[in-house]
Amino acid sequence: MMVGLVNVIEIKNADNFNFTNTLLLVSNANNNKVTKKLAELLTIKEENIIIDKNIVWDFSIIIGKDYKNLESFKQIQKFYSLF
């Protein structure tokens, strides 16, 4: 499924639901330009970007309990009625 310029390969639940902050996991530290753009679009703070060479995909996003405070969530609410 293509979402804008991002190819969404898999959607599933995290291992648990105890993530306080939304995280951007990155498999390759050399993806700096793409990582920064993705974090900017999703309004994920730099301290919540984690290099994890063990993840399967280039990027994984874990939605934390802070999702309602993310500016990106507020923008989506303008266009879609959410649960």
N, C-alpha and C positions, 0 to 999 in steps of 0.2 A: 504494500500500500504506500503510495507516494503522498506525502503531506508537504506541500510546497517543494522545497529542494531537498527534503529529507526522506529517505527511504525507511519507513517503519517496518522492521522485519518481524518483531515479536512484541506482544503485549501480554504481560502476566503479572501476578502478584509477587512482591518481594518475599524473602524468606520469613519476614515477620512484619508487624505493623507498628513497630516501636521507633521508627525514624522520626526524630523531632524536626529535622531540617530536610528540605528537598536537596538531593545530591545529584551531581553530574559525574558519573564514573567514566574515565577515559582510558583506553587501552594503550595508547601511544602518546607519549609526552611531546612528540614532534608535531602533533595536530594543533598547535597553538592557535593559529588563525581561526580554524573551524571551531575549536573549543570555546574561544572567547566570543565568537558570534552566537553560538548556540546558548551559552550562558547569558549573554546579553538579551537574546530573544525571550528566554524563559525567566529572566531576572533572577538567576541563581548567583548568589554571592561567591566571590573568588575562593573564600575559605571552605566552600562546599563543593569544590571541584577536586576530585580525588583521582590520582593516577593508579590504576589497578591493571597490571599486565595479565591478570588471570581471567578477565572477562572475555567473553566470546566475541562480542561485537565491538566496533570502534568506539561507540558510546552507549552507555546505559543511564537511564534517568530513574531515580527512585523518588517517588512523590512522598514527601514528609508531611507531618502534621501541620506544618506552616503553609500549606498550599493556598489557603484562603488569604494569606497576607502577601502572596506574590503578586506583583504588578501584572504579570502575564495572565494570572487567573482573573484578575479584575477586568482586563481587556476582553477576555473570552466571554465573561458574563454579559457584556454589552450586546453580543450577537447570538448567544445561545442560552436557552433556559436550562438550568442545571438541576440535577436531582434535588 
